[in-house]
Amino acid sequence: MSDTAPPVLLEPDPEQPSVLRPVPPLRQPRPPLARPTLAFMASHPAHAIALGFGSGLARFAPGTVGTLWGWAAFVVLQPWLSDTGWAVLIAANLLLGWWACTVTARHMGQPDSSHMVWDEVVAIWLVLWVLAPANLGTQVAAFALFRLFDAVKFGPMAWADQAFKGFGPRGGFGVMLDDLAAAFCTLLVFALWRF
């Protein structure tokens, strides 16, 4: 039996950021989960949301599958929602995604697993909503550009991805933020192309 004590995780004190304090046991990450399962997804509502209601369980390219799920959901919902409805839905799901990704990251023991795809879902909704009404060619181009910016992670995506890493609310915010940066860059390309 080993006499080595488990490592103590430290985090900045909210009132004195230069002082580190031990992370409370309930907030400590679990041992990393390599790939989530259906049982893991069903074990907590946050898991189902963060994993895109199953789209994040894909073995290959879960971010792309999650984005496709988001695109399909947009097409289904678009006839039923006004601009105000979309604004409310996107804003509410950004907050919901922040919470869900914060909880799921801790339970998976990974700060930003590629299987957490709710960030892609909400970001592609934002892109398609701003571009609407858009024909199929425009939607395909938006999907491809968004996936490129999300995968390559340069400039604003790299900054967002690195500046808000870790477990807890800061890390959950970072999961959502880098995809919002990819959405912004996608929309910027369309704005420059159109004007």
N, C-alpha and C positions, 0 to 999 in steps of 0.2 A: 504494500500500500504506500502511495506517495505522500510525503509530508508537505508537498507544495500546495499552498492555498490558492484558490481560484483568483484570477485577477479582479481587481476592483475597478469598475468603470467610473470615470469622472466626467462631470459636465460643468460648464460655467454657472456660477451662482447668478440668478436673474438680477439681483440687486448690486452685485459686485462682479462684473464679468471677468475681471482679472483673477478671481479666486475660484478654484475648482473644488467641487464637492462630490461625494459619492452619489451615483444614480440610485434612486430608491429601488428596492427589489422588484416592485410591481412594474416598473418602467424599463427594466433591463431586458435587452433583446434575448430571444430564445436562440438555441443553436440553429445555424442556418438551415433552411429547408430548401433543397436544391430545386425542386419543381413541385408546385402545389397540386393537390389532387382534388377530385370532386368532393370527397369527404371534408377536406380542409376548407374548400369554398363554402360548403353548407354549414360549417361549424359556427359562423358568425356573420351577421348581416354586412359588416364592413368588408369581409373577404369577398362576398358575392359582388359587391359594388366595385371594389378595387380591381377584381379579376374580370370585370366587364361581363358579369353574369355568364361566365364560362368561356368567353372568347379569349381570355388570357391563359386558359389551360392548354392552348395549342402547343404542340411540341416544337413546331418550326415557326419562327417569326411571329411570336405572339403580339408584338406591337402592330404589325401589319394587319393581322387578323382582327385585333381590337379596333383599328382604324376603319377597316371594312365594316365591322359591326356598327360602328358609329355612323358611317355613311348610310348604311341600310336603314338605321333607326331614323336618321334625318329625313330620308325619302318618305318613310311611312308617316312621320309626324308633321312634315311640312304643310300638307293641306289643312291640318287642324289647328295650327298655331299662327297667330299674328306676330308682327315684329315684337310687340310687347311681350307676348307669350314666350317667344324665343329668348328674349333678354332675361326674363325671369327664370326660365328653365336653365339657361347656361349659368347664370349667376348662382342659382341654388345648387347646381351640380358641381360648380367649382368648390363651393364650401363643403358639400357632401363628400366630394372626392378628396379634399384635403384631410378631412376626418378619416375617411375609409383607408386612404393610403398610409396615414400615420399609424393607425391600428394594425393594418395588415403587414406593414414593414416590420413592426416590432414582433408580431407573431411569427413571421417568416424568418426573422433574424437577418434580413437583408434590407438595407436602407432604400434601395431603388431597384427591385427585381423587375426584369423585363416582362414578367407575367402580370404585373400591375398595369392595367391598360386603360383605366378610367380617365387618365390624363389625355390619352390619345382620343378617346371618344368625345370628350367635351371640347377639345381643341379643334377637331374636325367639324363638329357642330358649329363652332364659332366661324371657321373659315367658310363653310358652305352657306351659313346664314348671311354673312356680309356680302358674299358673291351672288346671292339669290336675287332674281331668278337667273339660273345658270343652266345652259344646255349640258348634255352628257359629256361633250368634249371638254368643256370648262371644268366640270366636276372631276373628270379623270385627271386633267392637268393639275388641279388643286390637290387631289389625293397624292399624286406622284411627287409634287414639290414638297408637300408637307412631310411625307415619309423621308424624302431626301434630307430636309433640314433636321428632322428629328433624329435620323440615324447618324448623320455626319457630325453634328454637335460642334459647330465652330461659332466664333463670335458670341452673340447674345445667348445662344443655346449652351455653349460651353461655360460661359459665366454663370448662368442660372443653375446649370448642372453641378458646378463646383462650389458655388457660394452658399448653397443651402443643402448640404449633405448631412446625413446622420439620422438618428432616430428621434422621435418626438415631433412636435408640431412644426419645427423648423424644417426637418427632413421631409415631412408630408407636404409642406408648402413647396419645397424644391421639386418634388416629383411632379406637381402640377405646373410649376413655373416654367420648366424647360420646354414643355410642350406648348405653352402659351407663347413663348419666344419663337418656336418653330411656326406657329400659326401666324404670328406677326410678320415674320420674314416671308412666308407664303403670300400673305395679303400685300406686302410691300412690292413683291415681284409683279403681282397682278396690277397694282396701282401704277407702277412704272411702265408696264407694258401697254396699259390702256391709255395712259396720258403721255 
